Amino acid sequence: MAKQDENIKRINIRMPLPIYEWVQEQSEYHGVSVNSYINMKISEMKKQEETMKAMAIMTNENVLKFFEEKSSK
């Protein structure tokens, strides 16, 4: 296995043909391969989830109090 592929895992994905056709259209529109488009969207979903977790932490009153107390010292 080449050094650059050490952090890569190949998977097969099955999906309904209309979904695949839509993904293919979107990838062409964005000028990337289907594989790249799927990876981009998964990365976006991961970032959104991380942002939502951070927002949940920031809006939790106990967490806010902790950081306020910590910053006032």
C-alpha positions in Angstrom: 0.0 0.0 0.0 1.3 3.4 -0.9 2.2 5.8 1.9 -0.5 8.3 0.7 -3.2 5.6 1.0 -2.5 4.7 4.7 -5.3 7.0 6.0 -7.8 6.1 3.2 -10.5 3.4 3.4 -12.2 2.3 0.3 -15.9 1.4 0.6 -18.7 0.5 -1.8 -22.0 2.4 -1.5 -25.3 1.2 -2.8 -28.0 3.8 -3.4 -31.1 4.1 -5.4 -30.5 5.1 -9.0 -32.4 8.5 -8.7 -30.2 9.4 -5.8 -27.0 8.4 -7.7 -28.1 10.4 -10.7 -28.7 13.5 -8.5 -25.3 13.1 -6.9 -23.7 12.7 -10.3 -25.5 15.9 -11.5 -24.3 17.8 -8.5 -20.8 16.6 -8.8 -20.7 17.7 -12.4 -22.2 21.1 -11.5 -19.4 21.6 -8.9 -16.7 20.3 -11.3 -15.6 17.3 -9.1 -15.9 13.6 -9.2 -18.8 11.7 -7.6 -16.3 10.4 -5.0 -15.1 13.9 -4.2 -18.6 15.3 -4.0 -19.7 12.6 -1.6 -16.6 13.2 0.6 -17.3 17.0 0.5 -20.8 16.5 1.7 -19.8 14.0 4.4 -17.2 16.5 5.6 -19.8 19.3 5.7 -22.1 17.1 7.7 -19.3 16.4 10.2 -18.5 20.1 10.6 -22.2 20.9 11.1 -22.4 18.2 13.8 -19.3 19.6 15.5 -20.7 23.1 15.4 -24.0 22.0 16.8 -22.2 20.2 19.7 -20.2 23.4 20.4 -23.4 25.5 20.3 -25.1 23.1 22.7 -22.2 23.4 25.1 -22.1 27.2 24.8 -25.8 27.5 25.5 -25.8 25.2 28.5 -26.1 27.5 31.5 -23.8 25.4 33.7 -21.1 25.4 31.0 -21.5 29.2 30.6 -21.1 29.7 34.3 -18.0 27.6 34.4 -16.3 29.6 31.7 -17.5 32.9 33.2 -16.0 32.0 36.5 -12.8 30.7 34.9 -12.4 33.9 32.9 -13.0 36.2 35.9 -10.1 34.7 37.9 
